[in-house]
């Protein structure tokens, strides 16, 4: 079944059933991606190490939130 056909069938459902489908789809997009989380963790650790080693400077919170 094509995406268009799925959408056409879904539009024939009662509003409360369409809502359940929408809610399920949105929740599925909200799930964490372990690969992306691992990449960000590695990057954060590199930045923290660079900061602690004096290779990077911090930015004062006041300046960040201007």
N, C-alpha and C positions, 0 to 999 in steps of 0.2 A: 504494500500500500504506500502511495506517495505521501509526501508531507501535505500537499494540497488536499488529498482525499481524507487524511487524518483530520485536518482542520475542518473540512466540510462536515464530517461526521460529528466532531466535537461540538460544532455550532448547533447541531440538532438536539443536543442534550438540554435538560432543564438547567436553569441558572445555578442551582446549588451543586449540581454535578459538574458543571463547567468550572465552578469555583474550586472544587476539590482537585480537579486536574491542574488548574493554574497554580494552586498552592503547592501541589506535589512537584511541579516543574520548577518553581522558584526555589523550593527547598533543595532540590537536586543541584541547582547552580550554586547554592550557598555552601556546599560541602567543601571542607579544606582539601587542597591538593598537596599531598605529601611531597611531591617533587619540587613544587614551587616553594613550599615552606623550608625544605632543606637548602635550596639555593639562597633564600633570604637569610637563613641562619648562618650559613657560611659567610655571606657578605657582611652581616652584622659583626661576626667575630673578627673578620679581617679589619673592619673599620675600628672596632674597639682596640684591637692590638696596635694598630697604627697610631691611634690617639694616645694610648698608654706609652708607646715607644717615642712619643714626641714628633712623629712624622705627620700628624694631622692636628689641627687646632679645632677646639670647640667653638660654638657660636652661642653667646649668652641667650637665655630663654627670652629675655625682653626683646632682643633683636629679632628672633625667630617669629614671635607673635605680634610684631608691629602691624 
